Amino acid sequence: MEDKNITVISDKPNEANTSISGSSMTKAGRLAMELSQEKKRLKQELEELQTEYDEIKPTTPTGTRDWYVKWIAMLLAVAGIFLISASYTLYGQIAYVVSCIGWIYVGMQWGDRAIMIGSSVSCTAIAMNLVNTLTST
């Protein structure tokens, strides 16, 4: 005789996980139920991981004008510091002042007051020292 017991399995999230051990569900039906639950769990885990990724991914733009200015300004700041340390004070101060102006531009584009204020203060200090260097010679 053929087994004509057919069980319909639903993938709806509101159905509770019922005990299937005493039912007349076939092995394929039980396996489908388990796979459905595993799929639901993996989908939820993927959503959680996507949320975590969205929270930690960088939000600064790439490939735009301010992105290039940011990196050029960073390189000029590092070069300025090394030039000042190597006793090329005038060139180091000029490089650092240009770097600060670049960072002020970036801060204005991003609407970031902390970048603008920090760059303005350091630019003013270095510019004052640069003026003293140029006038004392």
Beta strands, then each sheet from edge to edge (+ up, - down):
end
